[in-house]
């Protein structure tokens, strides 16, 4: 039985607590955050584990796994894991929206700046609506 990307997207989106208009406001919030930083990989790793897919819980390790085992994708594709230049990860929700870590919480960025994401991958072992490239 296939694990559909929508199952994982829904679990990640369910724990979002903030909304930001752009990536710069997320970057500012992270700079001013005093406490342990939630790595995005932990959120997607927990969501995937509920469906039997084991992924690393650290952004750097997940990025390495995706570079090796994931399929390259358009950063705007719903369900694509996106990478920022500083090594952080996020999840594209499609229609220009992305989930990223903001300190100890997850936030939806409603309009990320063009070029914010330098790479994107589809998760291995996951089926995507519209097919897998």
Protein Blocks (a to p, Z undefined) as FASTA:
>chain_A
ZZdfklmmmmmmmmpcbdcfbfklmmmmmmmpgcddddfklmmmmmmmmnopacdfbfkl
mmmmmmmmmccddfklghiacddfkopacddebjhiacddehjaccddfbdcehkagbdc
ddehiacehiaZZ
